[in-house]
């Protein structure tokens, strides 16, 4: 396809509000939504990105030519330890859990670690609170609260707790993340009944292809950006924070960061060293045993991912 410049072309800046593979939807300063595509294969664009666009009038399409500097970035590591962007320019990560499917709190931990490492607020939302078979243990919620994470309870099905959720999302740019089936899209639909429009066509175009990103941003108060933005993301089976964003000493665990100064050794890994304040707190019940086990798992995964990256790939924050 010819994407050479024409004298009639116009340029503008916009925000990416939907990303389905290389099929993108952008919203310009006037609030107009337009379909767009990257101008080159080297551009990696995700939902939430601010971008510089060119309207190619000769071919009747919008080309994204540049990704503007990101204020924040939620990223993950692939199996080779390489960082991949997930969503950009967000201020809050809302991890959704539910009684069904059974919550994997180690995935929750890793999302919250990624948020903490990226300087993004983390919140836990317990959905499907109407289910009688609620297996969300109170001690798990207490452990996240002790770490410093906000939490709330809601039910998309019964429309309960939505006021608290809306309040938590107000004046923030939030992304909903979590396992498949926890009800993220149901929460979006409950908050914004008309939210599902405009994405179907983009999804159909990606049908049968490997889509690395499939996210959509919505204004909580349509037409008013200051009312908060909510990004719905695909469900996952697993998630690993981006290695190059993690602090090698604490791996994004706030409790570990608070306790680490009390360790005997400054470079303590909190795995087996003597006089380790983190281990002592776990043994004394002052630190959640499951959260500490999660830290140990993350420590091993971190080492594996750094090794997978090969020589010369040490964490820039270590």
N, C-alpha and C positions, 0 to 999 in steps of 0.2 A: 504494500500500500504506500502510496506517495504521501509523505507528510511534510514536503518542503513548504517553506513560508510563502505566503502571498501578500501582496500589498493590502488586500482587503481583510486580512486576518486581524483579529482583536485579541488582546491578552487581558486576563483578570485573575484575581486570587479567589480561592474557594476552599470549602471544607469537604473532605470526603465523608459522606454519611452512609455509604454502603459499599462493601467490598466483597465480591464473589469472584475469586480468581482474579483475572485481569479485567473483568467487567465491573466498572465503578459508577457510583452515583455521587455527584458533587452538588453542593449548595453554595451559590454565590452570595455576595453581600446584600443583594436585593431579596434574597430568600428563594430565588428560582432554582429548581432542581434540574440538573442536566446529566445525561449519561456521558461517560467519558472513558478513555483508556489511556494507559501509559504511552508516552511517545517512544520509549525504548525499553528493551527487555531487562536492562540493568536496574531500572527503577523499581524499588520495593515500596509499595504503598499499602497502608492499612487504614481501617476506619479511624476517624479522628484526626488524620493528617491534615495540615494546612498545606495547600499546594498552589503552584503557579500554573495557570492553564492558558492554552491558546485555542481559539475557535477557528478551525480550519474550514473556511466558508466554501472552498472549492470542493471539499469532500463531505461537507455537512456533518462534521464531527468535532468533538472537543478532545484535545490532547493535553495530557498532564506532562509538563516539561520539567518540573522541579518540585521536590518535597522541601518545604520550608523548615527551618530548625524546629525540632520538637522540644516542648517544655518538659514533658514526661513521656516515658515509654514503658509499657508493660511488655516484657519479652520472655521468651522461653528458650530452652536449649533443645536442639535435636539430638539424635543418638550419636552424632559426631562431636557433640559439645559446642556446636556453632549456634550463635544466638539468632533467633528469628523474632521479628517484631509481631506483636499480637494486636494491640491498639495503642493509639498515640494521644497525647495531650489530655489525659484524664486526670482527675483529682481524687477519685475513689474507686476502689475495687470492692464490689459486693459479692461475696461468695455465698451462693445459695445451696442449702442442704435441705433434706427432707427425710421423713421416716422411711419412705419408699421412693427410689431404691435405697437400700441400706447405705448410710453415709460412710464414705472413706475419708476419715479425718486427716489422714496423711496427705491426701490431695489438697484438702482445705489448708493444711499447714503450708504446703509448698506455694499455693497461690498467695497466701498472706506474706510469706517470706519474700516472694517476688515483689509484692506491693511495697513492703517495708524497705527493701533494698533500693527500689526506684524512687523513694520519697513520696509514695502515694498512700493515702489513708486506706485502711482495711476495715471492712464491716462484714459481719456474719448475719445472714438472713435465714431463719428457719421457716421454710414454707410447708404447706400441707399440715398445719397445726391442728386441723379438724379431725385428722385420722386418729381413731382410737388406739391403733397399734403404734403410737408414737414411741420410737426407740431412741430418740435423742436424749442421751443421758445428761442430767443436770450438771454433773461434774465436768463434762466436756465443755459445756457452755461457760461454766465458771472458770475453766482453765484459759479459754480465749479472753474472757473478761479480765482475768488476772494479768494476762500478757499485755493488755491495754487496748484490745480491739472492741469496738462497739458491736452490739448485737440486738436483733429484734425478731419478733415472731409474727407470722402472717399466714394467711390462707387465701390463695387466688380463687379457689373454688367457692368459698363462703364470703369472699370480699371482706375478711376481717384483718385488722392490722395494716390495712393499706394506707391509712392516714399517717401512721408512724413511718411506713416505708416512704411515702411521698415526701414527708418532712425531711427524712434522711437524705433523699435525693435532691431536694431543692437547692438551687444555687450551686450545684456541683455538676461535674461531668463524670458520670459513673458508668462502669461496665459491670454487667451481670455475668458471672462465671460459675462453673461448677460441673458436676457430673451430668450426663444425659438423663433426662427423665425427672429432674428435680423440680421442674415447673418454671424455668426462667421465662420462656415465651408466654406462658399462662399469666405470669405476673405482669409482663408488658401489656398483654391484651386486657388485663383487668384495670391497669392504670390508664391505658390508651386504647379504647375499643376499636379505633380505626387505624391502628398502627401497622397492620399487616399489608397495607397497600404498597405499591411501587416496587416491592422486592421480588414478586413472583416471576416476572419476565426475566430479570437478571438470573434468577436461580435456574430457570428452564434452559437458558443459554449455556449454563455450566453443567447441565445434567450429563452424567456419564464421564465427567472429567474429574481429575484430582484437584480439588479446591482446597488450598491451604488456608484461606481466610474466608469466612462467611459471617460477617457482622453487619449490623444495621443500627444507626443512631436515630433517636427520636427526641424531639423537643417535648418536654413534659407539659409545657404550656405552649401549644402550637402557635408559631409566629413570634414567640418571645424567648429569645435565647437565654435571658437572665433567669428564667424559671427553672432551669436545670436541663441537662441532657442525659439521656439514658441509652446506653449501647447494649444490645443483646448479642451474645456471642454463642457459638456452637458448643454443645456439650462435649465433654472429654472423658476418656478412660484413664488418662494419666497426664501429668504436667510436671515439668521440671523448670525451675527458674533459670534465667540466663546466667551462665557462669560468670561472665565478665561484669555483671551488675552486683553480684554478691560480695559482701565483705567476708573474706576468707576466715576471719576470726570468729564471727558470730552467725554467719549464713542467714541473716535476716530474722533471727529469733530475738525479740525484744528482751525476754527474760534472761537469755544468755548474755546479751550486751550489758544488762544491769548487774549481773553477778560476776562477770569476767574480771573486773578490776580486783576482786578479792582472791583470785587464784595466785598460787605461789609463783608460777611461771608466767611471764608476760605473753609468751607464744603458746600458751596452753590450748590444746585442741578439745579439752573437756571430754576426752574419751577414756583415758586410763591413768592420767598423770596424778601424782600424789598431791594432796592439799589443794584439790580443785574445788572451788566454791560452787561450781555448777553441779558436779557430782554430789557434793555434800548436801546441797539444797534438795536434790532429787531424792536422796536417801532419807532425808528428814521430812519429806512430804511437803516441803515449801515450794517445790517446783513439780508440776504435773509429771508423773512418771511416763504417761503416754507422750506428752510433748517432748520430754527428754529422749525417749526412744525415737521419736520422729526426728529430732536433731541428729541422733546417731545415724539414722538411715540417710539423712540428707548429707551428713559428713562423708559417708561412703559413696553416695551417688556423686557428690561434688568431686571426689578424687577420681572416680571413673570418668567423668565428663572432661576433667582437665587432662587426664591421660589420653582420652580419645582425640583431643585437639592436637596432640603431638607436641614436640619440643618447641620451646619459645612461646608457649601459649599461657604462661602463668597469669593468674588473675591480676589485672591492673590495680585492684584495690587491696591486694594482700600486703 
